[in-house]
Amino acid sequence: MIIKRIRRNFLKQVGLGMAGASVLRSYPAVGATGANEKIVIDLISCGGMGSKLLRSFALQKDVRVAYVCDVDSEHTEKGKKNVQEAADSTPKVVCDLRKVLDGRSVDAIVLSS
């Protein structure tokens, strides 16, 4: 009985969240990126799954990777190389995530594990 109630409440919450997200998508955001502009992202932790995620973002024509951040310099160099090969641009490479968070021209920060 309790499990059914928890499950029911969970499904209600998820349904409300999805409904809210779909409503928000239908309204244009104030100051939204134009159709001809690129979305600027920073990626933190570009080793393992982060390298695959970074490459998939770099391959998108409407995305520009501005920063690649990882404490391991081998991961950042590999990430930089992946972006250069995929997007023909060079991201800034940093090891301190505070520098990424201070960036003002970034639309999104992706934190990978």
N, C-alpha and C positions, 0 to 999 in steps of 0.2 A: 504494500500500500504506500509506504513512504517512498520507495524507489519510483513508483509510478508518478507520484506527485513531483518528485525532483525532476524526473525526465520530462514531464509535462511543462514544468516551469522553465526548464532549460530550453525546450523547443519553442516556447513562447518568446523567450528572450532572443533566441537566434532569429526567429521569424521577424520580430520587431526590428532587430538590428539590420537585417537584410532589407526590409521594407524602407527603413530610414535611409540606408545607403542608396537605394534605387531612386528615392525621391531627391536626395542631394545631387545625384548625377544628372538629373533632368534640369536643374537650375544652373545657369552659367555662374561660375565663381567670379567674385569681384577681383579684378586684376589677374585673371587667368591667362595662362600662356596662349598666345595666338597660334593659329594653325601652321604658320610658317616659322615659328620659333622652336628652338630645341629646349627640352627639359634638361636642366643641369643637375647631375647627381654626384654625390661622393659615396665611395664604398669603403667601409671600415671592416677590416679582417678579410683579406683577399686570398687566404690560403684554403685549400680543400674545396668545399662547396662554394666559397666566396669567389674563387677563380672562375668557376663555371657561370655563376651569376653575373660576375663582372663582364665576361665575354658576351653573354646574352644581351646585357644592356648596351655594350659597345657596338654590337651589330645593328641595333635599332637606329634608323635614320633620324628620328626625332629626339634622340637622347645624346647628351654630351657628358662624358665622365670627366669631372674637373679634378678630383682628388682620388688617390689610391692610398689607403692607410693600413698599416699593419706594423706590429712591433718587430716582426721578423723581416729583415731587409731583403732576404731572398724572395719572400712572398711579394713584397712591393715591387721589386724589379720584374718578377714574372708577371704581375698584374699590369705594370706599365707596358711591358712588351705585348701582352694580349690586347690592350687597348690600341696600341700603335698599329698592330696588324689588322685588327678588326675595323677600326674607325679612322685610321690615318690621322690621328691626333695624339698629342702627348699630355697625359694628366700630370698634375703635380704629385710628387711622392713624398709622404710624410710618415713618421713613426709615432707621432704624438696626436692622439685623436682630438685634443683641445684645439689644435690648429684647424682641423676640419670643422669643428663646431663653431669656430669664430668666422668662418666664411660667410659673407653676406650675399653673394650672388648665386647661392645654391637653392634649388627648388626642393630637393629631397636628399636625405641621408639614408643609405642602406647599410644596415648592420647585419653582417653575416656571421655564421658560426662555423 
